[in-house]
Amino acid sequence: MTRLLVLGLLAGLLASVVTFGVARLVGEPALDAAIAMETTDSHTHATDTPDLSDTGGMSRHLQAGPGLFVGLAAVGVALGGILAISFAVARGRILHGSTRATVAWITALGFAAVIVVPMLKFPGNPPAVGNPETIGARTLAYFAFLALSLATLGPAVSAVKGIASRRRKMLIGAGIYAGVMSGAAILLPSFHEVDPAFPRDLLWQFRASTLAVQATLWASTGIAFGWLVERFGQSI
Amino acid sequence: MTVATRPAVSSDLPAIPMRDIAPWAILAALLAVLLVYFVGAEQGAWSVFAGTDVHEFVHDARHLLGFPCH
């Protein structure tokens, strides 16, 4: 178990190095463009621009380099650890396939429930977008939606445990999950705070890059973990 | 997916007993929540530490991971 956990943490760290590259390449240009919007166009959306934005005296160089890496590494290592624990719980108990297949299932389900679904309801905003007065409500709604998504996963998986047909199992499980999450998405408040003056293609570019960053982090953590366990995890 | 070059080993191994996993699971879950909180939300909606230094340092990571930032 200890070894499995170490491999998970290591996988997360390796993945955050890869993700750092993607974030620099894909994410930073959108982020910089949005910050430029914020400083040049501040007269057009004065109410939307928070005062403490966007560097607070910290250089962009520090934010886009060490800051970005530390942030990604912290989340990556946490993800690797959680992946290792989930793998330990699921293997031989919930999933009975090979190491790689088990890791792939956990990573894919986790990515869908933790990233994709919350992102559909509460997509990330670039700098210069977002009303600082609602940050409390937005953050709370986001984490509540995320917690519900995770909480629904367990019952949805256990509800279909006894069903023999693999196809029916997946359909019913996905149906339960989609039903609960759709209901929650309708009930929870939505926030429409994008200034009409903010370029739409830049907003899209930014949001697509957040998906790319998360997809890279999750996929490379899963791939690294699967590989490490097959290679070094035989004696667990 | 390509065909595995060696036989699947995991299905031959017994499941790790839950009592071995539980303490790690609790610790890891708590630490993970703490880490994600500091990267994702500290000094945004809520603050443990005063100021904005934590927020600003992880600013780019927070944005690019898609957390609500400001």
Interface residues (C-beta under 8 A of the other chain):
Chain A: M1 L4 L5 A23 G27 E28 L31 P50 L52 S53 D54 T55 G56 G57 M58 L62 Q63 A64 P66 G67 L68 F69 V70 G71 L72 A74 V75 V77 A78 L79 G81 I82 A84 I85 A88 V89 R91 G92 R93 H96 G97 S98 T99 R100 A101 T102 I115 M119 F122 P123 G124 N125 P126 P127 G130 P132 I135 G136 R138 T139 L140 Y142 F143 F206 R207 S209 T210 L211 V213 Q214 L217 E230 Q234 I236
Chain B: M1 A4 A8 V9 S10 S11 L13 P14 A15 I16 M18 D20 I21 W24 A25 A28 A29 L31 A32 L35 V36 F38 V39 G40 A41 G44 A45 W46 T52 D53 H55 E56 F57 V58 H59 D60 A61 R62 H63 L64 L65 G66 F67 P68 C69 H70
